[in-house]
Amino acid sequence: MLTYIITFFAVFATDILYVYFLKAVQNDQSVNASFWSVLVTLTGTITVISYTEDHWAVIPALLGAAVGTYAGMALRRRQHIE
């Protein structure tokens, strides 16, 4: 069960971080994009290790991707408004 929770939150975090990475790339901010890229790779690595060891962990990974992308976009939208 712990593997599924870790996988969900790793992908959730990866997708939020990826939103920030893409925004930095769009704004041509090389240093910021590099920083976000490192974090995306780190959390992505945790995910791959999780579902490589247990193929059922793909299900929480998919759920984490959907929720993480939604949350990342909501955070960016909120920051853009303020």
C-alpha positions as YAML, in Angstrom:
chain: A
units: angstrom
residues:
- id: 1
  name: MET
  ca: [0.00, 0.00, 0.00]
- id: 2
  name: LEU
  ca: [2.86, 2.39, 0.80]
- id: 3
  name: THR
  ca: [4.25, 1.90, -2.72]
- id: 4
  name: TYR
  ca: [0.94, 3.05, -4.21]
- id: 5
  name: ILE
  ca: [0.83, 6.15, -2.01]
- id: 6
  name: ILE
  ca: [4.43, 7.04, -2.82]
- id: 7
  name: THR
  ca: [3.79, 6.51, -6.53]
- id: 8
  name: PHE
  ca: [0.65, 8.66, -6.50]
- id: 9
  name: PHE
  ca: [2.39, 11.56, -4.75]
- id: 10
  name: ALA
  ca: [5.58, 11.24, -6.81]
- id: 11
  name: VAL
  ca: [3.63, 11.58, -10.06]
- id: 12
  name: PHE
  ca: [1.41, 14.26, -8.51]
- id: 13
  name: ALA
  ca: [4.55, 16.26, -7.64]
- id: 14
  name: THR
  ca: [6.17, 15.53, -11.00]
- id: 15
  name: ASP
  ca: [3.22, 16.97, -12.89]
- id: 16
  name: ILE
  ca: [3.07, 20.11, -10.74]
- id: 17
  name: LEU
  ca: [6.81, 20.61, -11.18]
- id: 18
  name: TYR
  ca: [6.51, 19.98, -14.90]
- id: 19
  name: VAL
  ca: [4.02, 22.85, -15.23]
- id: 20
  name: TYR
  ca: [6.61, 25.16, -13.69]
- id: 21
  name: PHE
  ca: [9.34, 23.70, -15.91]
- id: 22
  name: LEU
  ca: [7.30, 24.38, -19.04]
- id: 23
  name: LYS
  ca: [6.55, 27.93, -17.92]
- id: 24
  name: ALA
  ca: [10.27, 28.59, -17.35]
- id: 25
  name: VAL
  ca: [11.07, 27.21, -20.81]
- id: 26
  name: GLN
  ca: [8.31, 29.34, -22.34]
- id: 27
  name: ASN
  ca: [9.74, 32.43, -20.63]
- id: 28
  name: ASP
  ca: [13.27, 31.54, -21.82]
- id: 29
  name: GLN
  ca: [14.57, 31.26, -18.23]
- id: 30
  name: SER
  ca: [17.43, 28.79, -18.58]
- id: 31
  name: VAL
  ca: [18.47, 28.61, -14.92]
- id: 32
  name: ASN
  ca: [14.91, 28.22, -13.66]
- id: 33
  name: ALA
  ca: [14.15, 25.61, -16.31]
- id: 34
  name: SER
  ca: [17.26, 23.67, -15.30]
- id: 35
  name: PHE
  ca: [16.23, 23.74, -11.64]
- id: 36
  name: TRP
  ca: [12.70, 22.53, -12.39]
- id: 37
  name: SER
  ca: [14.11, 19.87, -14.73]
- id: 38
  name: VAL
  ca: [16.22, 18.39, -11.94]
- id: 39
  name: LEU
  ca: [13.18, 18.14, -9.66]
- id: 40
  name: VAL
  ca: [11.03, 16.63, -12.43]
- id: 41
  name: THR
  ca: [13.71, 14.01, -13.10]
- id: 42
  name: LEU
  ca: [14.09, 13.20, -9.39]
- id: 43
  name: THR
  ca: [10.38, 12.67, -8.79]
- id: 44
  name: GLY
  ca: [10.05, 10.83, -12.10]
- id: 45
  name: THR
  ca: [12.79, 8.44, -11.05]
- id: 46
  name: ILE
  ca: [10.93, 7.60, -7.85]
- id: 47
  name: THR
  ca: [7.87, 6.84, -9.96]
- id: 48
  name: VAL
  ca: [9.68, 4.56, -12.41]
- id: 49
  name: ILE
  ca: [11.30, 2.60, -9.58]
- id: 50
  name: SER
  ca: [7.89, 2.18, -7.93]
- id: 51
  name: TYR
  ca: [6.01, 0.78, -10.90]
- id: 52
  name: THR
  ca: [8.95, -1.25, -12.14]
- id: 53
  name: GLU
  ca: [8.86, -3.21, -8.89]
- id: 54
  name: ASP
  ca: [5.05, -3.43, -8.80]
- id: 55
  name: HIS
  ca: [3.14, -3.10, -12.08]
- id: 56
  name: TRP
  ca: [-0.09, -2.33, -10.23]
- id: 57
  name: ALA
  ca: [1.52, 0.95, -9.15]
- id: 58
  name: VAL
  ca: [0.79, 2.26, -12.66]
- id: 59
  name: ILE
  ca: [-2.82, 2.84, -11.57]
- id: 60
  name: PRO
  ca: [-1.97, 5.34, -8.79]
- id: 61
  name: ALA
  ca: [0.63, 6.83, -11.17]
- id: 62
  name: LEU
  ca: [-2.10, 7.59, -13.70]
- id: 63
  name: LEU
  ca: [-4.34, 9.05, -11.02]
- id: 64
  name: GLY
  ca: [-1.46, 11.13, -9.70]
- id: 65
  name: ALA
  ca: [-0.80, 12.43, -13.22]
- id: 66
  name: ALA
  ca: [-4.39, 13.59, -13.68]
- id: 67
  name: VAL
  ca: [-4.67, 15.22, -10.26]
- id: 68
  name: GLY
  ca: [-1.15, 16.68, -10.39]
- id: 69
  name: THR
  ca: [-1.63, 18.31, -13.78]
- id: 70
  name: TYR
  ca: [-4.95, 19.77, -12.69]
- id: 71
  name: ALA
  ca: [-3.42, 21.09, -9.46]
- id: 72
  name: GLY
  ca: [-0.37, 22.49, -11.25]
- id: 73
  name: MET
  ca: [-2.52, 24.36, -13.73]
- id: 74
  name: ALA
  ca: [-4.74, 25.68, -10.94]
- id: 75
  name: LEU
  ca: [-1.68, 26.93, -9.03]
- id: 76
  name: ARG
  ca: [-0.27, 28.65, -12.12]
- id: 77
  name: ARG
  ca: [-3.63, 30.23, -12.91]
- id: 78
  name: ARG
  ca: [-3.95, 31.49, -9.33]
- id: 79
  name: GLN
  ca: [-0.42, 32.96, -9.39]
- id: 80
  name: HIS
  ca: [-1.10, 34.60, -12.74]
- id: 81
  name: ILE
  ca: [-4.21, 36.32, -11.37]
- id: 82
  name: GLU
  ca: [-2.55, 37.66, -8.21]
...
